[in-house]
Amino acid sequence: MPAAHRTIFHVDMDAFFVSVEEVFDPSLKGKPVVVGGRPNERGVVSAASYAARKFGVHSAMPLRTAAKLCPQAIFVDGHPDRYREYSAKVYEVLNHFSPKLEMVSIDEAYVDMTGTERLLGPPMGAAHALHVAMKTATQLNCSIGIGTSRLVAKICSDQAKPNGVLWIMPGREAEFLAPLDVRKIPGVGKVMEKRLQDQGIHKVSDLASRDPGWLEQNFGALGIALSGKAHGLDAGAWFDGDIGEADGPRSISHEHTFSRDTADAQQLESTLARLSEMVCRRLREQKLHARTLQLKLRDSGFHTITRAHTLNEPTAIDSVVFATIRALFRANWKGEAIRLLGVHAAHFEDESEQIGLVGQGPHDKWNQALSAADRLREKYGENAVSLATGMKARFRERTHENPAGLPGKKKPS
Ligand SMILES: [Mg+2]
């Protein structure tokens, strides 16, 4: 289907964590509220209410800094269970509007509304109905961006905040994007922004007017993607594929086919460990955490099964992924000779969404250590660093350390 004919909604809940807290304690409404811990704790802010944001408080900021900026703020602990529960409610509401739906984080989703006009009316009408349905079912506000691509829809929802709708009509994408700072393009962070500015590129229009070849020369494949994005297209891995596509780029998997079928438990498990590592490495490269993990088993007779498990907390940690996959394997492998093994991760959340909840706990140290391992691999090759081979004791120890449900735990002070 040509991009110009698609109708994509990006639905983003407004101040999600804070708003959920307000449902449980309505006295918080309208006040400066900081979710994430106590003002004297070492953790960081998970979320701030709009009233607190006026004082410069924002997520990922140290709690102590937030307390300095806004001493009158009400500090509350985060409740990940509540957020998951409300995220599921959000999903339910969206699912009534279109089954082509992809939650991209706990409070944010793309909904492909293409072809729903006969049932739900034109985009603005459908968006209004969605606002009402969301409020009724969850008591929460959301902002809705509507465009012909995910990229445009995502940028729109940001501009529509709070509790608004912004629809960019087909054909008007470039005009809408042109005056925006390049930083507004998803995937352009501080570093890329600086690199672009060094080349005199400040606005999306600057980017759009550059020759794609020049962009590629200077920024590699990313440059080509940026060129497409500047024109309102879903360019680059992040946005490839259709919404709700089962095996789209919103999943990461690795498989291994044995040169000879094997029923050797140790060989099978160490292969799963290696595959888990490879998946995690790619998760970390893309700064993603996966919530759903899946094992694939194919036996000599080409009989294939898949078994999935959904984690309480999304992860990119080798040992957590491996422990989950191994448990699935042990529960489902009956001793038959295996031809192929696969490890598949999906239902991603952004690393940045994790920061606020996880704080400076052991997870962060692991992430740092694992990234260091990733860097070594880059420098010295894939086999330079491996947690999987010959390090089973280490694995056990790390798994044991796994602070399951970490966000609910007390942060080290
Ligand atoms: Mg949000």
Boltz pocket constraint, residues with backbone or C-beta under 6 A from the ligand:
constraints:
  - pocket:
      binder: B
      contacts: [[A, 12], [A, 13], [A, 14], [A, 15], [A, 16], [A, 107], [A, 108]]
      max_distance: 6.0
